[in-house]
Amino acid sequence: MQNEYVVRRRKQPSRREREKARQRRGMLDAALILFSEKGYHNVTMHEIASKAEFAIGTLYKFFKNKEDLYKALILEKTDAFHAAIVGAIEEKDDEVDRLMNYIRVKGEIFRAHVPLIRLYFSEKYGESFDLMAELSARIRQVHEEALNVLAGVFESGMRKNRFRRIAHPHALAVALDGITTAFLFRWLEEPGDQTLPEDPDAILDILLKGLAE
């Protein structure tokens, strides 16, 4: 009897597709270096092409202008970060372990992508940049999706009496997100500050144990 379920192998990208992906990656990496060093407004497409070691015409085959390239760079990383964070939250079964995993992976992402984070926020709060409105809307959407997943962890913990119902699950998600973000930006400003906890357990204790005896 023929099996009704047929396992189909995922089609592998062709050599041409792999080469195009490599070229695109090289262009985005070169742009990130230049944007981080000089700021978005002080970099030209010719400089990006030169840094990536491609002809300017090749660069324009991938991106119609500098704004298009910047948008692709930020959104690609945003989606990758979101997938990593949600994956970290959903990786464990125990609610406390899931929260600790969230803190750990968020810190790893932040520390590994400092130039990109500096670039985004320097442009967001710097010179007028029309594209930031569209980017910010997408980033807010992704951020809210992550908060909802995080809120689900708190809600699950409350149902199991793992956590006390001291606040709405979404409010607790916002609180934990805010605490971790505050520490990470403090680290960005003062990387040598020894008071900043890197252990996810220490950060989580601030929310779960509180200050009062």
Biotite code that builds the C-alpha atoms (Angstrom):
import biotite.structure as struc

atoms = struc.array([
    struc.Atom([0.000, 0.000, 0.000], chain_id="A", res_id=1, res_name="MET", atom_name="CA", element="C"),
    struc.Atom([1.402, 3.358, -0.967], chain_id="A", res_id=2, res_name="GLN", atom_name="CA", element="C"),
    struc.Atom([2.065, 5.729, 1.918], chain_id="A", res_id=3, res_name="ASN", atom_name="CA", element="C"),
    struc.Atom([-0.314, 8.685, 1.656], chain_id="A", res_id=4, res_name="GLU", atom_name="CA", element="C"),
    struc.Atom([2.270, 10.999, 3.178], chain_id="A", res_id=5, res_name="TYR", atom_name="CA", element="C"),
    struc.Atom([5.097, 11.826, 0.825], chain_id="A", res_id=6, res_name="VAL", atom_name="CA", element="C"),
    struc.Atom([8.121, 13.503, 2.323], chain_id="A", res_id=7, res_name="VAL", atom_name="CA", element="C"),
    struc.Atom([9.360, 16.099, -0.060], chain_id="A", res_id=8, res_name="ARG", atom_name="CA", element="C"),
    struc.Atom([12.910, 17.255, 0.144], chain_id="A", res_id=9, res_name="ARG", atom_name="CA", element="C"),
    struc.Atom([13.285, 21.001, 0.372], chain_id="A", res_id=10, res_name="ARG", atom_name="CA", element="C"),
    struc.Atom([14.614, 22.382, -2.853], chain_id="A", res_id=11, res_name="LYS", atom_name="CA", element="C"),
    struc.Atom([18.205, 23.468, -2.418], chain_id="A", res_id=12, res_name="GLN", atom_name="CA", element="C"),
    struc.Atom([19.156, 26.917, -3.728], chain_id="A", res_id=13, res_name="PRO", atom_name="CA", element="C"),
    struc.Atom([20.982, 26.869, -7.017], chain_id="A", res_id=14, res_name="SER", atom_name="CA", element="C"),
    struc.Atom([24.584, 27.967, -7.372], chain_id="A", res_id=15, res_name="ARG", atom_name="CA", element="C"),
    struc.Atom([23.378, 31.245, -8.876], chain_id="A", res_id=16, res_name="ARG", atom_name="CA", element="C"),
    struc.Atom([20.995, 31.837, -5.973], chain_id="A", res_id=17, res_name="GLU", atom_name="CA", element="C"),
    struc.Atom([23.735, 31.118, -3.433], chain_id="A", res_id=18, res_name="ARG", atom_name="CA", element="C"),
    struc.Atom([26.041, 33.563, -5.188], chain_id="A", res_id=19, res_name="GLU", atom_name="CA", element="C"),
    struc.Atom([23.368, 36.277, -5.216], chain_id="A", res_id=20, res_name="LYS", atom_name="CA", element="C"),
    struc.Atom([22.732, 35.709, -1.514], chain_id="A", res_id=21, res_name="ALA", atom_name="CA", element="C"),
    struc.Atom([26.466, 35.992, -0.831], chain_id="A", res_id=22, res_name="ARG", atom_name="CA", element="C"),
    struc.Atom([26.694, 39.236, -2.773], chain_id="A", res_id=23, res_name="GLN", atom_name="CA", element="C"),
    struc.Atom([23.686, 40.716, -1.006], chain_id="A", res_id=24, res_name="ARG", atom_name="CA", element="C"),
    struc.Atom([25.105, 39.745, 2.373], chain_id="A", res_id=25, res_name="ARG", atom_name="CA", element="C"),
    struc.Atom([28.419, 41.380, 1.513], chain_id="A", res_id=26, res_name="GLY", atom_name="CA", element="C"),
    struc.Atom([26.684, 44.610, 0.523], chain_id="A", res_id=27, res_name="MET", atom_name="CA", element="C"),
    struc.Atom([24.632, 44.742, 3.713], chain_id="A", res_id=28, res_name="LEU", atom_name="CA", element="C"),
    struc.Atom([27.694, 44.014, 5.862], chain_id="A", res_id=29, res_name="ASP", atom_name="CA", element="C"),
    struc.Atom([29.672, 46.750, 4.122], chain_id="A", res_id=30, res_name="ALA", atom_name="CA", element="C"),
    struc.Atom([26.815, 49.213, 4.553], chain_id="A", res_id=31, res_name="ALA", atom_name="CA", element="C"),
    struc.Atom([26.556, 48.450, 8.268], chain_id="A", res_id=32, res_name="LEU", atom_name="CA", element="C"),
    struc.Atom([30.263, 49.140, 8.772], chain_id="A", res_id=33, res_name="ILE", atom_name="CA", element="C"),
    struc.Atom([30.101, 52.458, 6.916], chain_id="A", res_id=34, res_name="LEU", atom_name="CA", element="C"),
    struc.Atom([26.804, 53.576, 8.480], chain_id="A", res_id=35, res_name="PHE", atom_name="CA", element="C"),
    struc.Atom([28.172, 52.777, 11.944], chain_id="A", res_id=36, res_name="SER", atom_name="CA", element="C"),
    struc.Atom([31.409, 54.682, 11.314], chain_id="A", res_id=37, res_name="GLU", atom_name="CA", element="C"),
    struc.Atom([30.025, 57.740, 9.528], chain_id="A", res_id=38, res_name="LYS", atom_name="CA", element="C"),
    struc.Atom([26.257, 57.822, 10.044], chain_id="A", res_id=39, res_name="GLY", atom_name="CA", element="C"),
    struc.Atom([23.590, 57.092, 7.480], chain_id="A", res_id=40, res_name="TYR", atom_name="CA", element="C"),
    struc.Atom([23.530, 60.561, 5.927], chain_id="A", res_id=41, res_name="HIS", atom_name="CA", element="C"),
    struc.Atom([27.313, 60.709, 5.389], chain_id="A", res_id=42, res_name="ASN", atom_name="CA", element="C"),
    struc.Atom([27.594, 57.516, 3.342], chain_id="A", res_id=43, res_name="VAL", atom_name="CA", element="C"),
    struc.Atom([27.028, 57.209, -0.397], chain_id="A", res_id=44, res_name="THR", atom_name="CA", element="C"),
    struc.Atom([26.038, 54.215, -2.480], chain_id="A", res_id=45, res_name="MET", atom_name="CA", element="C"),
    struc.Atom([29.392, 54.493, -4.274], chain_id="A", res_id=46, res_name="HIS", atom_name="CA", element="C"),
    struc.Atom([31.210, 54.120, -0.951], chain_id="A", res_id=47, res_name="GLU", atom_name="CA", element="C"),
    struc.Atom([29.136, 51.056, -0.069], chain_id="A", res_id=48, res_name="ILE", atom_name="CA", element="C"),
    struc.Atom([29.838, 49.467, -3.450], chain_id="A", res_id=49, res_name="ALA", atom_name="CA", element="C"),
    struc.Atom([33.554, 50.159, -3.065], chain_id="A", res_id=50, res_name="SER", atom_name="CA", element="C"),
    struc.Atom([33.644, 48.775, 0.469], chain_id="A", res_id=51, res_name="LYS", atom_name="CA", element="C"),
    struc.Atom([31.834, 45.621, -0.658], chain_id="A", res_id=52, res_name="ALA", atom_name="CA", element="C"),
    struc.Atom([34.115, 45.401, -3.718], chain_id="A", res_id=53, res_name="GLU", atom_name="CA", element="C"),
    struc.Atom([31.292, 45.458, -6.233], chain_id="A", res_id=54, res_name="PHE", atom_name="CA", element="C"),
    struc.Atom([30.540, 47.737, -9.161], chain_id="A", res_id=55, res_name="ALA", atom_name="CA", element="C"),
    struc.Atom([27.959, 50.415, -8.376], chain_id="A", res_id=56, res_name="ILE", atom_name="CA", element="C"),
    struc.Atom([25.668, 48.923, -11.022], chain_id="A", res_id=57, res_name="GLY", atom_name="CA", element="C"),
    struc.Atom([25.696, 45.598, -9.193], chain_id="A", res_id=58, res_name="THR", atom_name="CA", element="C"),
    struc.Atom([24.680, 47.318, -5.957], chain_id="A", res_id=59, res_name="LEU", atom_name="CA", element="C"),
    struc.Atom([21.726, 48.964, -7.684], chain_id="A", res_id=60, res_name="TYR", atom_name="CA", element="C"),
    struc.Atom([20.580, 45.577, -8.975], chain_id="A", res_id=61, res_name="LYS", atom_name="CA", element="C"),
    struc.Atom([19.898, 44.625, -5.355], chain_id="A", res_id=62, res_name="PHE", atom_name="CA", element="C"),
    struc.Atom([18.787, 47.942, -3.837], chain_id="A", res_id=63, res_name="PHE", atom_name="CA", element="C"),
    struc.Atom([17.087, 50.801, -5.654], chain_id="A", res_id=64, res_name="LYS", atom_name="CA", element="C"),
    struc.Atom([18.628, 53.457, -3.384], chain_id="A", res_id=65, res_name="ASN", atom_name="CA", element="C"),
    struc.Atom([20.315, 53.968, -0.006], chain_id="A", res_id=66, res_name="LYS", atom_name="CA", element="C"),
    struc.Atom([17.029, 54.094, 1.879], chain_id="A", res_id=67, res_name="GLU", atom_name="CA", element="C"),
    struc.Atom([16.024, 50.761, 0.393], chain_id="A", res_id=68, res_name="ASP", atom_name="CA", element="C"),
    struc.Atom([19.334, 49.259, 1.504], chain_id="A", res_id=69, res_name="LEU", atom_name="CA", element="C"),
    struc.Atom([19.057, 50.678, 5.034], chain_id="A", res_id=70, res_name="TYR", atom_name="CA", element="C"),
    struc.Atom([15.503, 49.425, 5.356], chain_id="A", res_id=71, res_name="LYS", atom_name="CA", element="C"),
    struc.Atom([16.538, 45.937, 4.227], chain_id="A", res_id=72, res_name="ALA", atom_name="CA", element="C"),
    struc.Atom([19.409, 45.921, 6.715], chain_id="A", res_id=73, res_name="LEU", atom_name="CA", element="C"),
    struc.Atom([17.299, 46.920, 9.727], chain_id="A", res_id=74, res_name="ILE", atom_name="CA", element="C"),
    struc.Atom([14.262, 44.778, 8.918], chain_id="A", res_id=75, res_name="LEU", atom_name="CA", element="C"),
    struc.Atom([16.325, 41.685, 8.176], chain_id="A", res_id=76, res_name="GLU", atom_name="CA", element="C"),
    struc.Atom([18.046, 41.939, 11.555], chain_id="A", res_id=77, res_name="LYS", atom_name="CA", element="C"),
    struc.Atom([14.780, 42.781, 13.326], chain_id="A", res_id=78, res_name="THR", atom_name="CA", element="C"),
    struc.Atom([13.128, 39.623, 12.045], chain_id="A", res_id=79, res_name="ASP", atom_name="CA", element="C"),
    struc.Atom([16.186, 37.523, 12.916], chain_id="A", res_id=80, res_name="ALA", atom_name="CA", element="C"),
    struc.Atom([16.321, 38.919, 16.458], chain_id="A", res_id=81, res_name="PHE", atom_name="CA", element="C"),
    struc.Atom([12.599, 38.350, 16.913], chain_id="A", res_id=82, res_name="HIS", atom_name="CA", element="C"),
    struc.Atom([12.869, 34.724, 15.788], chain_id="A", res_id=83, res_name="ALA", atom_name="CA", element="C"),
    struc.Atom([15.796, 34.117, 18.149], chain_id="A", res_id=84, res_name="ALA", atom_name="CA", element="C"),
    struc.Atom([14.026, 35.668, 21.143], chain_id="A", res_id=85, res_name="ILE", atom_name="CA", element="C"),
    struc.Atom([10.724, 33.882, 20.579], chain_id="A", res_id=86, res_name="VAL", atom_name="CA", element="C"),
    struc.Atom([12.602, 30.646, 19.988], chain_id="A", res_id=87, res_name="GLY", atom_name="CA", element="C"),
    struc.Atom([14.432, 31.115, 23.282], chain_id="A", res_id=88, res_name="ALA", atom_name="CA", element="C"),
    struc.Atom([11.183, 31.716, 25.185], chain_id="A", res_id=89, res_name="ILE", atom_name="CA", element="C"),
    struc.Atom([9.526, 28.649, 23.691], chain_id="A", res_id=90, res_name="GLU", atom_name="CA", element="C"),
    struc.Atom([12.545, 26.370, 24.048], chain_id="A", res_id=91, res_name="GLU", atom_name="CA", element="C"),
    struc.Atom([11.954, 25.444, 27.692], chain_id="A", res_id=92, res_name="LYS", atom_name="CA", element="C"),
    struc.Atom([8.965, 23.979, 29.526], chain_id="A", res_id=93, res_name="ASP", atom_name="CA", element="C"),
    struc.Atom([9.337, 25.530, 32.970], chain_id="A", res_id=94, res_name="ASP", atom_name="CA", element="C"),
    struc.Atom([8.168, 29.148, 33.116], chain_id="A", res_id=95, res_name="GLU", atom_name="CA", element="C"),
    struc.Atom([11.150, 30.418, 35.110], chain_id="A", res_id=96, res_name="VAL", atom_name="CA", element="C"),
    struc.Atom([13.570, 28.681, 32.731], chain_id="A", res_id=97, res_name="ASP", atom_name="CA", element="C"),
    struc.Atom([11.755, 30.292, 29.803], chain_id="A", res_id=98, res_name="ARG", atom_name="CA", element="C"),
    struc.Atom([12.129, 33.756, 31.324], chain_id="A", res_id=99, res_name="LEU", atom_name="CA", element="C"),
    struc.Atom([15.803, 33.159, 32.065], chain_id="A", res_id=100, res_name="MET", atom_name="CA", element="C"),
    struc.Atom([16.334, 31.987, 28.489], chain_id="A", res_id=101, res_name="ASN", atom_name="CA", element="C"),
    struc.Atom([14.689, 35.175, 27.218], chain_id="A", res_id=102, res_name="TYR", atom_name="CA", element="C"),
    struc.Atom([17.048, 37.341, 29.273], chain_id="A", res_id=103, res_name="ILE", atom_name="CA", element="C"),
    struc.Atom([20.118, 35.354, 28.271], chain_id="A", res_id=104, res_name="ARG", atom_name="CA", element="C"),
    struc.Atom([19.416, 35.373, 24.529], chain_id="A", res_id=105, res_name="VAL", atom_name="CA", element="C"),
    struc.Atom([18.359, 39.028, 24.494], chain_id="A", res_id=106, res_name="LYS", atom_name="CA", element="C"),
    struc.Atom([21.670, 39.934, 26.140], chain_id="A", res_id=107, res_name="GLY", atom_name="CA", element="C"),
    struc.Atom([23.649, 37.819, 23.691], chain_id="A", res_id=108, res_name="GLU", atom_name="CA", element="C"),
    struc.Atom([21.924, 39.446, 20.722], chain_id="A", res_id=109, res_name="ILE", atom_name="CA", element="C"),
    struc.Atom([22.496, 42.932, 22.091], chain_id="A", res_id=110, res_name="PHE", atom_name="CA", element="C"),
    struc.Atom([26.191, 42.405, 22.815], chain_id="A", res_id=111, res_name="ARG", atom_name="CA", element="C"),
    struc.Atom([26.811, 40.749, 19.455], chain_id="A", res_id=112, res_name="ALA", atom_name="CA", element="C"),
    struc.Atom([25.202, 43.559, 17.423], chain_id="A", res_id=113, res_name="HIS", atom_name="CA", element="C"),
    struc.Atom([26.270, 46.777, 19.134], chain_id="A", res_id=114, res_name="VAL", atom_name="CA", element="C"),
    struc.Atom([27.112, 48.638, 15.856], chain_id="A", res_id=115, res_name="PRO", atom_name="CA", element="C"),
    struc.Atom([23.641, 47.911, 14.451], chain_id="A", res_id=116, res_name="LEU", atom_name="CA", element="C"),
    struc.Atom([21.886, 48.988, 17.650], chain_id="A", res_id=117, res_name="ILE", atom_name="CA", element="C"),
    struc.Atom([23.902, 52.198, 17.841], chain_id="A", res_id=118, res_name="ARG", atom_name="CA", element="C"),
    struc.Atom([23.112, 52.899, 14.185], chain_id="A", res_id=119, res_name="LEU", atom_name="CA", element="C"),
    struc.Atom([19.371, 52.408, 14.548], chain_id="A", res_id=120, res_name="TYR", atom_name="CA", element="C"),
    struc.Atom([18.965, 54.598, 17.610], chain_id="A", res_id=121, res_name="PHE", atom_name="CA", element="C"),
    struc.Atom([21.323, 57.310, 16.365], chain_id="A", res_id=122, res_name="SER", atom_name="CA", element="C"),
    struc.Atom([19.169, 57.679, 13.258], chain_id="A", res_id=123, res_name="GLU", atom_name="CA", element="C"),
    struc.Atom([15.880, 57.266, 15.120], chain_id="A", res_id=124, res_name="LYS", atom_name="CA", element="C"),
    struc.Atom([16.631, 60.182, 17.407], chain_id="A", res_id=125, res_name="TYR", atom_name="CA", element="C"),
    struc.Atom([19.000, 62.057, 15.123], chain_id="A", res_id=126, res_name="GLY", atom_name="CA", element="C"),
    struc.Atom([18.422, 63.874, 11.877], chain_id="A", res_id=127, res_name="GLU", atom_name="CA", element="C"),
    struc.Atom([15.072, 63.839, 10.095], chain_id="A", res_id=128, res_name="SER", atom_name="CA", element="C"),
    struc.Atom([14.694, 60.535, 8.318], chain_id="A", res_id=129, res_name="PHE", atom_name="CA", element="C"),
    struc.Atom([11.335, 59.767, 6.709], chain_id="A", res_id=130, res_name="ASP", atom_name="CA", element="C"),
    struc.Atom([11.956, 56.049, 6.420], chain_id="A", res_id=131, res_name="LEU", atom_name="CA", element="C"),
    struc.Atom([12.256, 55.712, 10.204], chain_id="A", res_id=132, res_name="MET", atom_name="CA", element="C"),
    struc.Atom([8.474, 56.025, 10.562], chain_id="A", res_id=133, res_name="ALA", atom_name="CA", element="C"),
    struc.Atom([7.932, 52.886, 8.503], chain_id="A", res_id=134, res_name="GLU", atom_name="CA", element="C"),
    struc.Atom([10.784, 51.033, 10.190], chain_id="A", res_id=135, res_name="LEU", atom_name="CA", element="C"),
    struc.Atom([9.608, 52.025, 13.652], chain_id="A", res_id=136, res_name="SER", atom_name="CA", element="C"),
    struc.Atom([6.103, 50.774, 12.927], chain_id="A", res_id=137, res_name="ALA", atom_name="CA", element="C"),
    struc.Atom([7.427, 47.368, 11.873], chain_id="A", res_id=138, res_name="ARG", atom_name="CA", element="C"),
    struc.Atom([9.802, 47.164, 14.838], chain_id="A", res_id=139, res_name="ILE", atom_name="CA", element="C"),
    struc.Atom([7.000, 48.091, 17.250], chain_id="A", res_id=140, res_name="ARG", atom_name="CA", element="C"),
    struc.Atom([4.833, 45.357, 15.734], chain_id="A", res_id=141, res_name="GLN", atom_name="CA", element="C"),
    struc.Atom([7.563, 42.740, 16.158], chain_id="A", res_id=142, res_name="VAL", atom_name="CA", element="C"),
    struc.Atom([8.285, 43.957, 19.677], chain_id="A", res_id=143, res_name="HIS", atom_name="CA", element="C"),
    struc.Atom([4.627, 43.679, 20.646], chain_id="A", res_id=144, res_name="GLU", atom_name="CA", element="C"),
    struc.Atom([4.502, 40.149, 19.262], chain_id="A", res_id=145, res_name="GLU", atom_name="CA", element="C"),
    struc.Atom([7.445, 39.210, 21.494], chain_id="A", res_id=146, res_name="ALA", atom_name="CA", element="C"),
    struc.Atom([5.780, 40.846, 24.501], chain_id="A", res_id=147, res_name="LEU", atom_name="CA", element="C"),
    struc.Atom([2.640, 38.790, 23.870], chain_id="A", res_id=148, res_name="ASN", atom_name="CA", element="C"),
    struc.Atom([4.694, 35.585, 23.853], chain_id="A", res_id=149, res_name="VAL", atom_name="CA", element="C"),
    struc.Atom([6.389, 36.696, 27.066], chain_id="A", res_id=150, res_name="LEU", atom_name="CA", element="C"),
    struc.Atom([3.020, 37.540, 28.610], chain_id="A", res_id=151, res_name="ALA", atom_name="CA", element="C"),
    struc.Atom([1.902, 34.016, 27.791], chain_id="A", res_id=152, res_name="GLY", atom_name="CA", element="C"),
    struc.Atom([4.718, 32.681, 29.980], chain_id="A", res_id=153, res_name="VAL", atom_name="CA", element="C"),
    struc.Atom([3.505, 34.755, 32.935], chain_id="A", res_id=154, res_name="PHE", atom_name="CA", element="C"),
    struc.Atom([-0.093, 33.715, 32.327], chain_id="A", res_id=155, res_name="GLU", atom_name="CA", element="C"),
    struc.Atom([0.927, 30.052, 32.211], chain_id="A", res_id=156, res_name="SER", atom_name="CA", element="C"),
    struc.Atom([2.901, 30.437, 35.422], chain_id="A", res_id=157, res_name="GLY", atom_name="CA", element="C"),
    struc.Atom([-0.080, 32.034, 37.145], chain_id="A", res_id=158, res_name="MET", atom_name="CA", element="C"),
    struc.Atom([-2.392, 29.224, 36.106], chain_id="A", res_id=159, res_name="ARG", atom_name="CA", element="C"),
    struc.Atom([0.029, 26.706, 37.588], chain_id="A", res_id=160, res_name="LYS", atom_name="CA", element="C"),
    struc.Atom([0.490, 28.813, 40.745], chain_id="A", res_id=161, res_name="ASN", atom_name="CA", element="C"),
    struc.Atom([4.140, 29.193, 39.760], chain_id="A", res_id=162, res_name="ARG", atom_name="CA", element="C"),
    struc.Atom([3.719, 32.966, 39.963], chain_id="A", res_id=163, res_name="PHE", atom_name="CA", element="C"),
    struc.Atom([1.457, 35.122, 42.106], chain_id="A", res_id=164, res_name="ARG", atom_name="CA", element="C"),
    struc.Atom([-1.065, 37.199, 40.156], chain_id="A", res_id=165, res_name="ARG", atom_name="CA", element="C"),
    struc.Atom([0.338, 40.561, 41.218], chain_id="A", res_id=166, res_name="ILE", atom_name="CA", element="C"),
    struc.Atom([-0.326, 42.259, 37.877], chain_id="A", res_id=167, res_name="ALA", atom_name="CA", element="C"),
    struc.Atom([-1.669, 41.602, 34.406], chain_id="A", res_id=168, res_name="HIS", atom_name="CA", element="C"),
    struc.Atom([0.604, 39.210, 32.458], chain_id="A", res_id=169, res_name="PRO", atom_name="CA", element="C"),
    struc.Atom([1.215, 41.796, 29.747], chain_id="A", res_id=170, res_name="HIS", atom_name="CA", element="C"),
    struc.Atom([2.245, 44.375, 32.348], chain_id="A", res_id=171, res_name="ALA", atom_name="CA", element="C"),
    struc.Atom([4.741, 41.892, 33.779], chain_id="A", res_id=172, res_name="LEU", atom_name="CA", element="C"),
    struc.Atom([6.085, 41.230, 30.291], chain_id="A", res_id=173, res_name="ALA", atom_name="CA", element="C"),
    struc.Atom([6.571, 44.967, 29.769], chain_id="A", res_id=174, res_name="VAL", atom_name="CA", element="C"),
    struc.Atom([8.272, 45.220, 33.177], chain_id="A", res_id=175, res_name="ALA", atom_name="CA", element="C"),
    struc.Atom([10.750, 42.418, 32.449], chain_id="A", res_id=176, res_name="LEU", atom_name="CA", element="C"),
    struc.Atom([11.420, 43.760, 28.964], chain_id="A", res_id=177, res_name="ASP", atom_name="CA", element="C"),
    struc.Atom([12.014, 47.215, 30.410], chain_id="A", res_id=178, res_name="GLY", atom_name="CA", element="C"),
    struc.Atom([14.375, 45.976, 33.126], chain_id="A", res_id=179, res_name="ILE", atom_name="CA", element="C"),
    struc.Atom([16.511, 43.995, 30.688], chain_id="A", res_id=180, res_name="THR", atom_name="CA", element="C"),
    struc.Atom([16.583, 46.802, 28.136], chain_id="A", res_id=181, res_name="THR", atom_name="CA", element="C"),
    struc.Atom([17.604, 49.330, 30.790], chain_id="A", res_id=182, res_name="ALA", atom_name="CA", element="C"),
    struc.Atom([20.511, 47.160, 31.873], chain_id="A", res_id=183, res_name="PHE", atom_name="CA", element="C"),
    struc.Atom([21.617, 46.555, 28.304], chain_id="A", res_id=184, res_name="LEU", atom_name="CA", element="C"),
    struc.Atom([21.605, 50.242, 27.387], chain_id="A", res_id=185, res_name="PHE", atom_name="CA", element="C"),
    struc.Atom([23.444, 51.030, 30.596], chain_id="A", res_id=186, res_name="ARG", atom_name="CA", element="C"),
    struc.Atom([26.039, 48.457, 29.579], chain_id="A", res_id=187, res_name="TRP", atom_name="CA", element="C"),
    struc.Atom([26.259, 50.108, 26.164], chain_id="A", res_id=188, res_name="LEU", atom_name="CA", element="C"),
    struc.Atom([27.040, 53.446, 27.818], chain_id="A", res_id=189, res_name="GLU", atom_name="CA", element="C"),
    struc.Atom([29.265, 52.049, 30.589], chain_id="A", res_id=190, res_name="GLU", atom_name="CA", element="C"),
    struc.Atom([30.616, 48.639, 29.493], chain_id="A", res_id=191, res_name="PRO", atom_name="CA", element="C"),
    struc.Atom([33.012, 48.517, 32.443], chain_id="A", res_id=192, res_name="GLY", atom_name="CA", element="C"),
    struc.Atom([30.337, 49.079, 35.096], chain_id="A", res_id=193, res_name="ASP", atom_name="CA", element="C"),
    struc.Atom([30.725, 46.152, 37.500], chain_id="A", res_id=194, res_name="GLN", atom_name="CA", element="C"),
    struc.Atom([27.275, 46.691, 39.040], chain_id="A", res_id=195, res_name="THR", atom_name="CA", element="C"),
    struc.Atom([25.507, 45.483, 35.908], chain_id="A", res_id=196, res_name="LEU", atom_name="CA", element="C"),
    struc.Atom([24.398, 41.853, 36.269], chain_id="A", res_id=197, res_name="PRO", atom_name="CA", element="C"),
    struc.Atom([25.027, 39.539, 33.331], chain_id="A", res_id=198, res_name="GLU", atom_name="CA", element="C"),
    struc.Atom([23.572, 36.459, 35.018], chain_id="A", res_id=199, res_name="ASP", atom_name="CA", element="C"),
    struc.Atom([19.937, 36.058, 33.855], chain_id="A", res_id=200, res_name="PRO", atom_name="CA", element="C"),
    struc.Atom([19.045, 34.715, 37.313], chain_id="A", res_id=201, res_name="ASP", atom_name="CA", element="C"),
    struc.Atom([20.225, 37.928, 38.985], chain_id="A", res_id=202, res_name="ALA", atom_name="CA", element="C"),
    struc.Atom([18.175, 40.093, 36.636], chain_id="A", res_id=203, res_name="ILE", atom_name="CA", element="C"),
    struc.Atom([15.091, 37.911, 36.994], chain_id="A", res_id=204, res_name="LEU", atom_name="CA", element="C"),
    struc.Atom([15.341, 38.095, 40.800], chain_id="A", res_id=205, res_name="ASP", atom_name="CA", element="C"),
    struc.Atom([14.709, 41.845, 40.589], chain_id="A", res_id=206, res_name="ILE", atom_name="CA", element="C"),
    struc.Atom([11.239, 41.156, 39.224], chain_id="A", res_id=207, res_name="LEU", atom_name="CA", element="C"),
    struc.Atom([10.375, 37.863, 40.915], chain_id="A", res_id=208, res_name="LEU", atom_name="CA", element="C"),
    struc.Atom([11.739, 38.448, 44.429], chain_id="A", res_id=209, res_name="LYS", atom_name="CA", element="C"),
    struc.Atom([11.348, 42.179, 44.773], chain_id="A", res_id=210, res_name="GLY", atom_name="CA", element="C"),
    struc.Atom([12.929, 44.462, 47.354], chain_id="A", res_id=211, res_name="LEU", atom_name="CA", element="C"),
    struc.Atom([10.684, 44.317, 50.412], chain_id="A", res_id=212, res_name="ALA", atom_name="CA", element="C"),
    struc.Atom([11.168, 41.555, 53.005], chain_id="A", res_id=213, res_name="GLU", atom_name="CA", element="C"),
])
